[in-house]
Amino acid sequence: MGIGIYISHSSADNADALALDEALRHPRGLDPESVEVETWLDKSDILLGGDYASEIVTGQRRCQAGVFLLSDAALASAEVRRE
């Protein structure tokens, strides 16, 4: 298992968050087998019907690092501020 990275973002920035998730897990020019990064992203890691708030806390606790995707929407988001 590699390092876990929690990705925090506003839902308005979903496309950018998914691109960041992909870039962290599959960096260009590196052998995929050598990359030891696992990401946590709500769109991928919370099952439909799951307890959103509880799943976020669980995701945060499982990760060793966090990335905050900052944008005007994220800065205005109460949920991002809580994270």
C-alpha positions as CSV (number, residue, x, y, z in Angstrom):
1,M,0.0,0.0,0.0
2,G,1.2,3.5,-0.9
3,I,0.5,6.9,0.6
4,G,-3.1,7.8,0.8
5,I,-4.1,11.3,-0.4
6,Y,-7.5,12.8,0.4
7,I,-8.8,15.2,-2.3
8,S,-11.1,18.0,-1.0
9,H,-13.0,20.1,-3.6
10,S,-16.2,21.8,-4.3
11,S,-18.7,19.8,-6.4
12,A,-18.5,22.7,-8.9
13,D,-14.9,21.5,-9.5
14,N,-15.7,17.8,-10.1
15,A,-14.0,17.7,-13.5
16,D,-10.8,19.2,-12.1
17,A,-10.9,16.9,-9.1
18,L,-11.2,13.8,-11.3
19,A,-8.3,15.1,-13.4
20,L,-6.2,15.6,-10.3
21,D,-7.1,12.2,-9.0
22,E,-6.0,10.6,-12.3
23,A,-2.8,12.6,-12.4
24,L,-1.8,11.5,-8.9
25,R,-2.6,7.9,-9.5
26,H,-1.1,7.7,-13.0
27,P,1.7,10.2,-13.4
28,R,3.0,10.6,-16.9
29,G,6.3,9.1,-17.7
30,L,6.3,6.7,-14.7
31,D,5.7,3.0,-14.7
32,P,2.3,2.4,-13.1
33,E,3.7,-0.4,-11.0
34,S,6.2,2.0,-9.4
35,V,3.5,4.5,-8.3
36,E,2.6,4.0,-4.6
37,V,-0.2,6.6,-4.3
38,E,-3.8,5.8,-3.5
39,T,-6.3,8.6,-3.6
40,W,-9.6,9.2,-1.8
41,L,-12.2,11.2,-3.8
42,D,-15.9,11.3,-2.8
43,K,-17.1,10.6,-6.3
44,S,-15.2,7.4,-6.4
45,D,-15.2,6.3,-2.8
46,I,-18.6,7.0,-1.4
47,L,-21.2,4.4,-2.4
48,L,-24.6,5.5,-3.6
49,G,-26.8,5.9,-0.5
50,G,-23.8,6.0,1.8
51,D,-23.6,8.3,4.8
52,Y,-21.8,11.2,3.2
53,A,-20.4,12.9,6.3
54,S,-19.3,9.7,7.9
55,E,-17.7,8.4,4.8
56,I,-15.7,11.7,4.4
57,V,-14.3,11.4,8.0
58,T,-13.4,7.8,7.3
59,G,-11.7,8.8,4.1
60,Q,-9.7,11.5,5.8
61,R,-8.6,9.2,8.6
62,R,-7.3,6.6,6.1
63,C,-5.1,9.1,4.3
64,Q,-1.7,10.4,5.2
65,A,-2.0,13.6,3.2
66,G,-4.6,16.0,1.9
67,V,-4.9,18.1,-1.2
68,F,-7.4,21.0,-1.3
69,L,-8.4,22.0,-4.7
70,L,-9.0,25.7,-4.2
71,S,-11.3,27.8,-6.4
72,D,-13.9,30.5,-5.8
73,A,-16.5,27.8,-5.4
74,A,-14.4,25.8,-2.9
75,L,-13.7,29.0,-0.8
76,A,-17.4,29.7,-0.7
77,S,-18.3,26.1,0.3
78,A,-19.2,25.5,3.9
79,E,-18.4,21.8,3.4
80,V,-14.9,22.4,2.1
81,R,-14.3,24.7,5.1
82,R,-15.4,21.9,7.5
83,E,-13.0,19.5,5.8
